[in-house]
Amino acid sequence: MIGLFVAFEGGDGAGKSTQVDLLADRLGQEGYAPILTRQPGGTALGRALRDLVLHGDHMSARAEALIFAADKAQHVEELIRPALLAGEIVITDRYTDSSVAYQGAGRDLGAQEVHDLQMWAVHDLVPDVTVIIDITAEEGRRRRGEVHDRLESEEDTFHEAVREHFHALAAAAPERYLVVDGTTDPIEIGAQIWERIEPLLPARPEQDPLL
């Protein structure tokens, strides 16, 4: 791949969307035009699957894991891989680590089993950098208020298990992860992320000499 692939992970309410927007703005100031996407939901199929898995009726844990894998398979095939091959910068709000943490650890399906399923779905494509925005389950619930989807409505024990697994993933591959404190100032968090991302950026697009 000749582009740059960045994923944002973390608990519900951590502030991923805010940091995705801040990074995209900074990249825009530097002359880049990043592609922003999210999972589930980055394709037409993904949007249908997102509504089903987050807002539908009860489903089994294994069915949930398979739906998330199907979303990622389509997402990579249709959007992410072609963009990276074209040299683009792709920023996604959630990727495979969310499934490993939520279904593997939170649902207790087995982290390795869910990881293997996810890697099969995405042809082993992993981000260049994964940013984990860390907050406690209690803080996430406070930020979300009264509105919760199927996963957000789970007990704090579920969300703490997810959080612990994100930490385990980062500890196992520190060269590929950046963990930031989600309770600090968003601008400060953005500065930490930029410090990690900037050295990895592809060559800046050539500017029109007439501009």
ABEGO torsion letter per residue (X at the ends): XABBBBBBBEBBGAGAAAAAAAAAAAAAAAGBBBBBBBOBGABAAAAAAAAAAAABBBBBAAAAAAAAAAAAAAAAAAAAAAAAAAGBBBBBBEBAAAAAAAAAAAAGAEAAAAAAAAAAAAGGBBBABBBBBBBBAAAAAAAAEABBBAAAABBAAAAAAAAAAAAAAAAABAAABBBBBAABBAAAAAAAAAAAAAAABBBBBBBBAAX
